[in-house]
Amino acid sequence: MVAVTQQSDVRRDPRRWWALGALVASLLVLGFDLTILNVALPTMAAQLGASTGEQQWMADAYVIVFAALMLPAGLLGDRFGRRRVLLVGLGVFLLGSVFGALADDVALVVAARAVMGVGGALVMPLALAVLPSLFAPDERTKAVGALSAASALGLPLGPIVGGWLLDHFWWGSVFVVNIPMVAIGVAACVFLLPETRDPSAPRVDVVSTALTAAGLGSLIYAVIEAPHRGWGDPLILGLFAGAVVLMAGLVLRERRSERPMLDLSLLGRRGFLLNTLTATLVMFVLSGLMFVLPQYLQAVLGNDAFGTGVRMLPMMGGLLVSARGAAVLVPRFGARAVISAGLVVIAFAALLGSRTEVGSGYGFTALWLALAGLGFGLSVVPAMDSALGHLPAERAGSGSGLLMTVRQVGTALGIALLGSLLASAYAGRVDTGGLPAGAADTARDSVVAAHLVAERIGDASLTASADAAYVHGMGLVLVVSGIAALVTALLAAALLPSAEPEADADAGSDTESDTGRDLAAPPSDVRQ
């Protein structure tokens, strides 16, 4: 009973909101680093002499490492202390940013991005894992909403920040911008975050860690490269086969282990499994929207990189509103009803967006973008909160790592599958008749390439055909996204648990008692 009382006092400590602010700043940086490099790639390619494949590696090294290491990172936090590992992750991310700013070679930039991916993998799951030790269930939805909003808001901020920096400084400034923000996050975490851990967590299994990283890395790399190389390419098929073998080996090893690193029993918790899958399907749909929009806004509507980022803000505005509203609606109507309603809103927004035409203009786009943001906040925030709520507190790190890893895989699959659909629809629709073979192939690669070809040869009809073909392909992607969201809404309404778990406090009493001692101690003790 004493432990429960301490837990309540800890969760009401006023410093918890300052701690949340530090976590928000950290996730904001991780979010815009997923997209900030995209606007710098043309400049970097010119100055570093990077080929198209090398540019792809500069962009993807961060994403691949980020996704592959999140599961082991969650376990490290459980065993060695979530605040400690979170600080290590921020430090590694800071080191990679400094390294990237000083790099003068393509290989060094790729290495810097990979180092940043390691840091991001350590930060992302543990930022979520510390929330149960800071906030009671009645406040946790608001906290999860803030972190989700920060992570999502970073995506459109990447082109905005990157575009502004490239207008005023050299390309390395897209790395330098991370340094002050991460430094602030480190200082805030040292003084404000309590330390929590599970001393009984299993030891880190090097073989299982390697199998996890290699398996997920192969899968993520395959789904990213498949739209460019083709799904039947021998390398892609080999990567998929390798991913299946590696992940099967991981499952067999963990099932035979007395103290497994990957607690597969977490997937036996119906509430955790179903809410995790729901959040992943939402990310699949949203990744499709985020993928098709920049090229539409930049190539078809004629905005620059900075203007493109600004015009994606209505989605973030809707997300911020609904993330706050979810904290009010969930206690009244239940998470299942709110999640299902949010998915229906996403479906409506996507199907509305599929009606976009070349001459529709930005106003129509802003409308369905705002609706998509509303649906996103109403669905993914309660789903993630409910998933965390079904975890025992002592396994929060590994459970959050599993949640974020599955979400990241869903994002990569959304980009790969929906991107492949877009590319096929565009290539089959654009009119390249009368063009030389080389120019025709280039024009079919992308709408941006078609515009460059049309400008070079002075063919306005090619520009019009490319714009129409791209809008057609975008419409197909949005229809598929809308149907996927609607199906997910029906499954969520039918399958998600109708009630939250009642024994969270008891499950985490030991861990929370340690947290209480940390927060009650002076700052010098908190840093130990």
Buried (B, 14 or more C-beta within 10 A) or exposed (E): EEBEEBBEEBBEBEBBBEBBBBBBBBBBBBBBBBBBBBBBBBBBBEEBEBEEEBBBBBBBBBBBBBBBBBBBBBBBBBBBBBBBBBBBBBBBBBBBBBBBBEBEEBEBBBBBBBBBBBBBBBBBBBBBBBBBBBBBBEBBBBBBBBBBBBBBBBBBBBBBBBBBBBEEEBBBBBBBBBBEBBEBBBEBBBEBBBBBBBEEBBEEBEEBBEBBBBBBBBBBBBBBBBBBBEBEBEEBBEBBEBBEBBBEBBBEBBEEEEEBBBBEEBBEBEBBBBBBBBBBBBBBBBBBBBBBBBBBBBBBBEBBBBBBBBBBBBBBBBBBBBBBBBBEBBBEEBBBBBBBBBBBBBBBBBBBBBEBEBEBEBEBBBBBBBBBBBBBBBBBBBBBBBBBBBBBBBBBBBBBBBBBBBBBBBBBBBBBBBBBBBBEBBBEBBBBEEBEEEBBBBBBBBBEBBBEBBEEEEBEEBBEBBBBBBBBBBBBBBBBBBBBBBEBBEBBBEEBBEEBBEEBBEBBBBBBBBBBBBBBBEEEEBBE
